[in-house]
């Protein structure tokens, strides 16, 4: 039986997070429904909801912005059989940074400069994975 690389396990967990991060936003939108609006006709502007609802929406978008390139790079590395110790730890760091970013963003605890720093760490993880692709190729 072939082993399942940690990077693919982390990617699976990341996709579960991405597929589930809409839940806080939808809970907030429904909990704080605005009278006289029909969200199926036109979504209610986010500024009419409590700040945490807007942050939940942004947290989901931020995750998707980084999860897509990270995922593609992990899949390329898998196809190239290019996983290393560096990619192992980068995948773990990326996942937990994205979890901390989402929790911090929605709760409002991750204020300046913490939230952008977390986003930058995620970006650096994408760059490290891109480096690993090129390192595996040459």
Residue, then its C-alpha position, 0 to 999 in steps of 0.5 A: x500500500x502506498x503512503x499518503x503524503x502529509x502535504x496531500x493530507x494537509x491540502x485535504x484539511x485546507x479544502x475542508x476549511x475552505x468549503x466550510x468557512x462560508x458558515x460563519x458568514x451565513x449564520x451572521x447574515x441570517x441572524x442579523x437579517x435586514x427587514x425589507x431586503x430580499x437577499x435572493x434578489x440582491x445581497x444586502x450590503x455588508x456594511x449593514x451587518x455587524x462588523x464580524x459578519x463582514x470580517x467572516x466574508x473577508x476571511x473566506x475570500x482571503x482563504x480562497x485567494x491563497x488556497x488556490x495557488x497553494x493547492x495547485x503548487x502542492x498538486x504539481x509537486x505531487x505529480x513531480x514526486x517533489x515532496x521534501x522536508x521543506x514542503x512537509x513543514x511549509x504545508x503544516x505552517x500554511x494550514x495552521x496560519x490559515x486557521x489562525x487567520x480565519x479565527x483572528x479575522x472573524x473574532x476581530x482579535x487579529x488586528x494590525x499588524x497581526x492579520x497582514x503578517x499572517x497573510x504574508x506568512x501564507x504568501x511566503x508559504x506559496x513562494x516556498x512551494x513554488x521554489x520547491x517546484x523549480x527545485x524538483x524540476x532542475 
